[in-house]
Amino acid sequence: MSFLARIALLAAVAVATLFALVWESGRWVLRAVRSATGITTPALPATDAAAAYLDAPAPAVAPSPAWGPAPRHQVGVPLVSYARHLVAGGPAADVSALPKPVMTWVRGLSHGELVTLAAALPHEAEAHVGGILIEGLPSLTPAAPRETIPAPVVDVSAKDADASAEWTWTRPLSADPEDVEIANLVNLAMERRRRKVA
């Protein structure tokens, strides 16, 4: 090996070592800052996956169990998609696969009620159709009973509540990775909104 080749090899090794040192020290600094401040970087789902979840059309017929589990939120997804498309000023999403009473109900909503429905999640819209009402939306039937949830029992003996506990706005519907990612995305958006208000 010639003298110039040795010098070139030593220079390449030195540059690679320097790059590795800078890279690892940067990672170490980031870990130290995260652990000192308590800031964690959430794993966000892809924006396309979240949009596909909300804009997916409801199948007209549920598949048989031989082809896998039945799709979730067959009524909630088209309702929320319909409202979001109209509120955004676009064309209405197809709701022809919905039952007639639900289709009539959603087409009779005012703009303010459509905004409320657009802000809901598909599982909440489906629960609204089932009788667990979303505040600000009329029920499908005028005499539908509103489900009441008893107030939680508050322990007044505790002096100060732990404010450092993680706040969760919504929980995943199941352990399915898509449901967990959607719940994480909603929690992040609501936390950002809460911080802007506060």
GROMACS elastic network, one bead per residue, 0.5 to 0.9 nm:
[ bonds ]
;  ai    aj funct       b0    kb
    1     4     6  0.83606   500
    1     5     6  0.63516   500
    1     6     6  0.67888   500
    2     5     6  0.52849   500
    2     6     6  0.64218   500
    2     7     6  0.88478   500
    3     6     6  0.52394   500
    3     7     6  0.64039   500
    3     8     6  0.87890   500
    4     7     6  0.51014   500
    4     8     6  0.61944   500
    4     9     6  0.86078   500
    5     8     6  0.50709   500
    5     9     6  0.61064   500
    5    10     6  0.85863   500
    6     9     6  0.50705   500
    6    10     6  0.61092   500
    6    11     6  0.85272   500
    7    10     6  0.51129   500
    7    11     6  0.60854   500
    7    12     6  0.85962   500
    8    11     6  0.50768   500
    8    12     6  0.61606   500
    8    13     6  0.86526   500
    9    12     6  0.51249   500
    9    13     6  0.62258   500
    9    14     6  0.86024   500
   10    13     6  0.51186   500
   10    14     6  0.61145   500
   10    15     6  0.86564   500
   11    14     6  0.50415   500
   11    15     6  0.61625   500
   11    16     6  0.85949   500
   12    15     6  0.51763   500
   12    16     6  0.61405   500
   12    17     6  0.85251   500
   13    16     6  0.51321   500
   13    17     6  0.60361   500
   13    18     6  0.85160   500
   14    17     6  0.50999   500
   14    18     6  0.60766   500
   14    19     6  0.85745   500
   15    18     6  0.50693   500
   15    19     6  0.61208   500
   15    20     6  0.86232   500
   16    19     6  0.50994   500
   16    20     6  0.61617   500
   16    21     6  0.85498   500
   17    20     6  0.51297   500
   17    21     6  0.60756   500
   17    22     6  0.86445   500
   18    21     6  0.50552   500
   18    22     6  0.62005   500
   18    23     6  0.85701   500
   19    22     6  0.52269   500
   19    23     6  0.61011   500
   19    24     6  0.86308   500
   20    23     6  0.50782   500
   20    24     6  0.60683   500
   20    25     6  0.84267   500
   21    24     6  0.53533   500
   21    25     6  0.60136   500
   21    26     6  0.85058   500
   22    25     6  0.52157   500
   22    26     6  0.60977   500
   22    27     6  0.86946   500
   23    26     6  0.52485   500
   23    27     6  0.64032   500
   23    28     6  0.87587   500
   24    27     6  0.50673   500
   24    28     6  0.61413   500
   24    29     6  0.86535   500
   25    29     6  0.61567   500
   25    30     6  0.86474   500
   26    29     6  0.51179   500
   26    30     6  0.62652   500
   26    31     6  0.86780   500
   27    30     6  0.51370   500
   27    31     6  0.62167   500
   27    32     6  0.86177   500
   28    31     6  0.51539   500
   28    32     6  0.61633   500
   28    33     6  0.86783   500
   29    32     6  0.50677   500
   29    33     6  0.61770   500
   29    34     6  0.86143   500
   30    33     6  0.51414   500
   30    34     6  0.61183   500
   30    35     6  0.85800   500
   31    34     6  0.51322   500
   31    35     6  0.61039   500
   31    36     6  0.84863   500
   32    35     6  0.52511   500
   32    36     6  0.60451   500
   32    37     6  0.85626   500
   33    36     6  0.51179   500
   33    37     6  0.60195   500
   33    38     6  0.81214   500
   33    39     6  0.81137   500
   34    37     6  0.53251   500
   34    38     6  0.54862   500
   34    39     6  0.50664   500
   34    40     6  0.64067   500
   34    41     6  0.86947   500
   35    38     6  0.51979   500
   35    39     6  0.70888   500
   35    40     6  0.83374   500
   36    39     6  0.81084   500
   37    40     6  0.88197   500
   41    44     6  0.87996   500
   42   184     6  0.79571   500
   42   185     6  0.89619   500
   42   188     6  0.82341   500
   43   181     6  0.80185   500
   43   184     6  0.80973   500
   43   185     6  0.88477   500
   44    47     6  0.83841   500
   44   181     6  0.67605   500
   44   182     6  0.86480   500
   44   184     6  0.71664   500
   44   185     6  0.63177   500
   44   188     6  0.87883   500
   45    48     6  0.83951   500
   45    49     6  0.68085   500
   45    50     6  0.70215   500
   45   178     6  0.81631   500
   45   181     6  0.54682   500
   45   182     6  0.71510   500
   45   184     6  0.81970   500
   45   185     6  0.70254   500
   46    49     6  0.52088   500
   46    50     6  0.65338   500
   46    51     6  0.87754   500
   46   181     6  0.88482   500
   47    50     6  0.51587   500
   47    51     6  0.61790   500
   47    52     6  0.85051   500
   48    51     6  0.50771   500
   48    52     6  0.59648   500
   48    53     6  0.84958   500
   49    52     6  0.50249   500
   49    53     6  0.61137   500
   49    54     6  0.87638   500
   49   178     6  0.81834   500
   49   182     6  0.88202   500
   50    53     6  0.50940   500
   50    54     6  0.64344   500
   50    55     6  0.86011   500
   50   178     6  0.84949   500
   50   181     6  0.83669   500
   50   182     6  0.65331   500
   50   185     6  0.83911   500
   51    54     6  0.52489   500
   51    55     6  0.58611   500
   51    56     6  0.81228   500
   52    55     6  0.51229   500
   52    56     6  0.54651   500
   53    56     6  0.56154   500
   53    77     6  0.78682   500
   53   178     6  0.84353   500
   53   182     6  0.84894   500
   54    57     6  0.86377   500
   54    77     6  0.58639   500
   54    78     6  0.81373   500
   54    80     6  0.72241   500
   54    81     6  0.62689   500
   54   121     6  0.81899   500
   54   122     6  0.72437   500
   55    77     6  0.68577   500
   55    78     6  0.73644   500
   55    80     6  0.81911   500
   55    81     6  0.54336   500
   55    82     6  0.87496   500
   55    93     6  0.84420   500
   56    59     6  0.89883   500
   56    77     6  0.67895   500
   56    78     6  0.75010   500
   56    81     6  0.80303   500
   57    74     6  0.82717   500
   57    77     6  0.70744   500
   57    78     6  0.60956   500
   57    81     6  0.83931   500
   57    93     6  0.83946   500
   57    94     6  0.75903   500
   57    95     6  0.85067   500
   58    61     6  0.87019   500
   58    71     6  0.82071   500
   58    72     6  0.89949   500
   58    73     6  0.79236   500
   58    74     6  0.50351   500
   58    75     6  0.69964   500
   58    76     6  0.86873   500
   58    77     6  0.67220   500
   58    78     6  0.61314   500
   58    95     6  0.84239   500
   58    97     6  0.71512   500
   58    98     6  0.83796   500
   59    62     6  0.64279   500
   59    63     6  0.86226   500
   59    71     6  0.79709   500
   59    74     6  0.69654   500
   59    97     6  0.74707   500
   60    74     6  0.85952   500
   60    96     6  0.89612   500
   60    97     6  0.55199   500
   60    98     6  0.82156   500
   61    97     6  0.89210   500
   62    65     6  0.89626   500
   62    69     6  0.89275   500
   62    70     6  0.57697   500
   62    71     6  0.68082   500
   62    74     6  0.85992   500
   63    66     6  0.79354   500
   63    67     6  0.62366   500
   63    68     6  0.73256   500
   63    69     6  0.75902   500
   63    70     6  0.59716   500
   63    71     6  0.79044   500
   64    67     6  0.56159   500
   64    68     6  0.70466   500
   64    69     6  0.77444   500
   64    70     6  0.73039   500
   65    68     6  0.50849   500
   65    69     6  0.56879   500
   65    70     6  0.69508   500
   66    69     6  0.81645   500
   67    70     6  0.85779   500
   68    71     6  0.88639   500
   69    72     6  0.86840   500
   71    74     6  0.65882   500
   72    75     6  0.86782   500
   72    76     6  0.86512   500
   72    77     6  0.86191   500
   72   123     6  0.83981   500
   73    77     6  0.57811   500
   73    78     6  0.85475   500
   73   122     6  0.62358   500
   73   123     6  0.59864   500
   73   125     6  0.86297   500
   73   126     6  0.63750   500
   74    77     6  0.61532   500
   74    78     6  0.72207   500
   74    98     6  0.83665   500
   74   122     6  0.87791   500
   74   126     6  0.80004   500
   75    78     6  0.58882   500
   75    79     6  0.63832   500
   75    80     6  0.88916   500
   75    95     6  0.89589   500
   75    97     6  0.87026   500
   75    98     6  0.65027   500
   75    99     6  0.86231   500
   75   102     6  0.86247   500
   75   122     6  0.78428   500
   75   123     6  0.87201   500
   75   125     6  0.77029   500
   75   126     6  0.56840   500
   75   129     6  0.81958   500
   76    79     6  0.51772   500
   76    80     6  0.61416   500
   76    81     6  0.84667   500
   76   121     6  0.76343   500
   76   123     6  0.57660   500
   76   124     6  0.71885   500
   76   127     6  0.79407   500
   76   128     6  0.87855   500
   76   129     6  0.83150   500
   77    80     6  0.53653   500
   77    81     6  0.60050   500
   77    82     6  0.84683   500
   77   121     6  0.80614   500
   77   123     6  0.78209   500
   77   125     6  0.79026   500
   77   126     6  0.80379   500
   78    82     6  0.58695   500
   78    83     6  0.85297   500
   78    93     6  0.71293   500
   78    94     6  0.71840   500
   78    95     6  0.59942   500
   78    97     6  0.86937   500
   78    98     6  0.79542   500
   78   122     6  0.80564   500
   79    82     6  0.51856   500
   79    83     6  0.63181   500
   79    84     6  0.86622   500
   79    93     6  0.85382   500
   79    95     6  0.72582   500
   79    98     6  0.87032   500
   79   102     6  0.88106   500
   79   103     6  0.86885   500
   79   106     6  0.72499   500
   79   117     6  0.77206   500
   79   118     6  0.83193   500
   79   122     6  0.74411   500
   79   125     6  0.68776   500
   79   126     6  0.81939   500
   80    83     6  0.51699   500
   80    84     6  0.60308   500
   80    85     6  0.85017   500
   80   114     6  0.88131   500
   80   117     6  0.61757   500
   80   118     6  0.53465   500
   80   119     6  0.79671   500
   80   120     6  0.69317   500
   80   121     6  0.69158   500
   80   122     6  0.59687   500
   80   125     6  0.69352   500
   81    84     6  0.51273   500
   81    85     6  0.59982   500
   81    86     6  0.85346   500
   81    92     6  0.82009   500
   81    93     6  0.61117   500
   81    94     6  0.86040   500
   81   118     6  0.73852   500
   81   122     6  0.86168   500
   82    85     6  0.53920   500
   82    86     6  0.63125   500
   82    87     6  0.86596   500
   82    91     6  0.86186   500
   82    92     6  0.54429   500
   82    94     6  0.70393   500
   82    95     6  0.71490   500
   82   106     6  0.84585   500
   82   114     6  0.86905   500
   82   118     6  0.80258   500
   83    86     6  0.52768   500
   83    87     6  0.60328   500
   83    88     6  0.84881   500
   83    92     6  0.76725   500
   83    93     6  0.80801   500
   83   106     6  0.83271   500
   83   113     6  0.89029   500
   83   114     6  0.52323   500
   83   115     6  0.69098   500
   83   116     6  0.85756   500
   83   117     6  0.61276   500
   83   119     6  0.87258   500
   84    87     6  0.51600   500
   84    88     6  0.60111   500
   84    89     6  0.86111   500
   84    90     6  0.85867   500
   84    92     6  0.85454   500
   84    93     6  0.86746   500
   84   114     6  0.77311   500
   84   115     6  0.75396   500
   84   117     6  0.79136   500
   84   119     6  0.79311   500
   85    88     6  0.52079   500
   85    89     6  0.64019   500
   85    90     6  0.51402   500
   85    91     6  0.61769   500
   85    92     6  0.56202   500
   85    93     6  0.64444   500
   85   118     6  0.84238   500
   86    89     6  0.51104   500
   86    90     6  0.54965   500
   86    91     6  0.62708   500
   86    92     6  0.55214   500
   86    93     6  0.80492   500
   86   111     6  0.87155   500
   86   114     6  0.78109   500
   86   115     6  0.89107   500
   86   118     6  0.88857   500
   87    90     6  0.74977   500
   87   111     6  0.74933   500
   87   114     6  0.68382   500
   87   115     6  0.62798   500
   87   118     6  0.73627   500
   88    91     6  0.88326   500
   89    92     6  0.87421   500
   90    93     6  0.87829   500
   92    95     6  0.84657   500
   94    97     6  0.77203   500
   95    98     6  0.55856   500
   95    99     6  0.89002   500
   95   103     6  0.65773   500
   96    99     6  0.79995   500
   96   100     6  0.84036   500
   96   103     6  0.72856   500
   97   100     6  0.87343   500
   97   103     6  0.86079   500
   98   101     6  0.83203   500
   98   102     6  0.63911   500
   98   103     6  0.58631   500
   99   102     6  0.54747   500
   99   103     6  0.61662   500
   99   104     6  0.86931   500
  100   103     6  0.50194   500
  100   104     6  0.60366   500
  100   105     6  0.84672   500
  101   104     6  0.51614   500
  101   105     6  0.60667   500
  101   106     6  0.87030   500
  101   140     6  0.74903   500
  102   106     6  0.61398   500
  102   107     6  0.85483   500
  102   129     6  0.74959   500
  102   140     6  0.70947   500
  103   106     6  0.53627   500
  103   107     6  0.62058   500
  103   108     6  0.86555   500
  104   107     6  0.53063   500
  104   108     6  0.62738   500
  105   108     6  0.52341   500
  105   109     6  0.67198   500
  105   138     6  0.88601   500
  105   139     6  0.85737   500
  105   140     6  0.62491   500
  106   109     6  0.54854   500
  106   114     6  0.82009   500
  106   140     6  0.89590   500
  107   110     6  0.85589   500
  109   112     6  0.80117   500
  109   113     6  0.57145   500
  109   114     6  0.61332   500
  109   137     6  0.83513   500
  109   138     6  0.83703   500
  110   113     6  0.51751   500
  110   114     6  0.61690   500
  110   115     6  0.87126   500
  111   115     6  0.62561   500
  111   116     6  0.87424   500
  112   115     6  0.50715   500
  112   116     6  0.64173   500
  112   117     6  0.87423   500
  112   136     6  0.86077   500
  113   117     6  0.61857   500
  113   118     6  0.85159   500
  113   136     6  0.66355   500
  113   137     6  0.57901   500
  113   138     6  0.81888   500
  114   118     6  0.59387   500
  114   119     6  0.85696   500
  114   137     6  0.85097   500
  115   119     6  0.63078   500
  115   120     6  0.88642   500
  116   119     6  0.52553   500
  116   120     6  0.66164   500
  116   134     6  0.84620   500
  116   135     6  0.84118   500
  116   136     6  0.67016   500
  116   137     6  0.70847   500
  117   120     6  0.51782   500
  117   121     6  0.81747   500
  117   125     6  0.71089   500
  117   134     6  0.83235   500
  117   136     6  0.87385   500
  117   137     6  0.74083   500
  118   121     6  0.77961   500
  120   123     6  0.82658   500
  120   124     6  0.61242   500
  120   125     6  0.64144   500
  120   134     6  0.82553   500
  121   124     6  0.52547   500
  121   125     6  0.63293   500
  121   126     6  0.87465   500
  122   125     6  0.50821   500
  122   126     6  0.61675   500
  122   127     6  0.85476   500
  123   126     6  0.50803   500
  123   127     6  0.61099   500
  123   128     6  0.85879   500
  123   173     6  0.82262   500
  124   128     6  0.61231   500
  124   129     6  0.87549   500
  124   132     6  0.82685   500
  124   133     6  0.84474   500
  124   134     6  0.73834   500
  125   129     6  0.64565   500
  125   130     6  0.87004   500
  125   133     6  0.84903   500
  125   134     6  0.76686   500
  126   129     6  0.51847   500
  126   130     6  0.63604   500
  126   131     6  0.89058   500
  126   132     6  0.88223   500
  127   131     6  0.63000   500
  127   132     6  0.53383   500
  127   133     6  0.71280   500
  127   134     6  0.84367   500
  128   131     6  0.51866   500
  128   134     6  0.59489   500
  128   137     6  0.85903   500
  128   139     6  0.74105   500
  128   140     6  0.84940   500
  129   132     6  0.73562   500
  129   133     6  0.76021   500
  129   139     6  0.74852   500
  129   140     6  0.67228   500
  130   133     6  0.81454   500
  131   139     6  0.74487   500
  131   140     6  0.82910   500
  131   144     6  0.66917   500
  131   145     6  0.72042   500
  131   146     6  0.70286   500
  131   147     6  0.74898   500
  132   145     6  0.85278   500
  132   146     6  0.65298   500
  132   147     6  0.58438   500
  132   148     6  0.89152   500
  133   136     6  0.86495   500
  133   137     6  0.72646   500
  133   138     6  0.79228   500
  133   139     6  0.67026   500
  133   145     6  0.88567   500
  133   146     6  0.63862   500
  133   147     6  0.74036   500
  134   137     6  0.58113   500
  134   138     6  0.82392   500
  134   139     6  0.86136   500
  135   138     6  0.82045   500
  138   141     6  0.82809   500
  138   142     6  0.79409   500
  139   142     6  0.62341   500
  139   143     6  0.81329   500
  139   144     6  0.64658   500
  139   145     6  0.89612   500
  139   146     6  0.89050   500
  140   143     6  0.87960   500
  140   144     6  0.74748   500
  141   144     6  0.54567   500
  142   145     6  0.88411   500
  149   152     6  0.87753   500
  150   153     6  0.88563   500
  151   154     6  0.87245   500
  154   157     6  0.89030   500
  155   158     6  0.61469   500
  156   159     6  0.75445   500
  158   161     6  0.68479   500
  160   163     6  0.83868   500
  161   164     6  0.89023   500
  162   165     6  0.61374   500
  163   166     6  0.82469   500
  164   167     6  0.86918   500
  167   187     6  0.84088   500
  167   191     6  0.80877   500
  168   171     6  0.71274   500
  168   184     6  0.89108   500
  168   187     6  0.62289   500
  168   191     6  0.85420   500
  169   183     6  0.84353   500
  169   186     6  0.76180   500
  169   187     6  0.54507   500
  169   188     6  0.88870   500
  169   190     6  0.70503   500
  169   191     6  0.80478   500
  170   173     6  0.89966   500
  170   183     6  0.60706   500
  170   184     6  0.82169   500
  170   186     6  0.72667   500
  170   187     6  0.64082   500
  171   174     6  0.85748   500
  171   179     6  0.88444   500
  171   180     6  0.78047   500
  171   183     6  0.59143   500
  171   184     6  0.82598   500
  171   187     6  0.85950   500
  172   175     6  0.69504   500
  172   176     6  0.82353   500
  172   178     6  0.88998   500
  172   179     6  0.52913   500
  172   181     6  0.80715   500
  172   182     6  0.74963   500
  172   183     6  0.51912   500
  172   184     6  0.80578   500
  173   176     6  0.80536   500
  173   179     6  0.59957   500
  173   180     6  0.76044   500
  173   183     6  0.81481   500
  174   177     6  0.83131   500
  174   178     6  0.89785   500
  174   179     6  0.61975   500
  174   180     6  0.72769   500
  175   178     6  0.84523   500
  175   179     6  0.68886   500
  175   180     6  0.65023   500
  176   179     6  0.53652   500
  176   180     6  0.63431   500
  176   181     6  0.87525   500
  177   180     6  0.50403   500
  177   181     6  0.60692   500
  177   182     6  0.85765   500
  178   181     6  0.51220   500
  178   182     6  0.61319   500
  178   183     6  0.85899   500
  179   182     6  0.51586   500
  179   183     6  0.61362   500
  179   184     6  0.85540   500
  180   183     6  0.51719   500
  180   184     6  0.61441   500
  180   185     6  0.86300   500
  181   184     6  0.50215   500
  181   185     6  0.61246   500
  181   186     6  0.86396   500
  182   185     6  0.50293   500
  182   186     6  0.62051   500
  182   187     6  0.85640   500
  183   186     6  0.51158   500
  183   187     6  0.60638   500
  183   188     6  0.85728   500
  184   187     6  0.50349   500
  184   188     6  0.61117   500
  184   189     6  0.86156   500
  185   188     6  0.51713   500
  185   189     6  0.62187   500
  185   190     6  0.86094   500
  186   189     6  0.51407   500
  186   190     6  0.60598   500
  186   191     6  0.84536   500
  187   190     6  0.51765   500
  187   191     6  0.59826   500
  187   192     6  0.85508   500
  188   191     6  0.51119   500
  188   192     6  0.61871   500
  188   193     6  0.86218   500
  189   192     6  0.51880   500
  189   193     6  0.62235   500
  189   194     6  0.86249   500
  190   194     6  0.60195   500
  190   195     6  0.85566   500
  191   195     6  0.61409   500
  191   196     6  0.86272   500
  192   195     6  0.51200   500
  192   196     6  0.62603   500
  192   197     6  0.87378   500
  193   196     6  0.51454   500
  193   197     6  0.63199   500
  193   198     6  0.86835   500
  194   197     6  0.51898   500
  194   198     6  0.61212   500
  195   198     6  0.50949   500
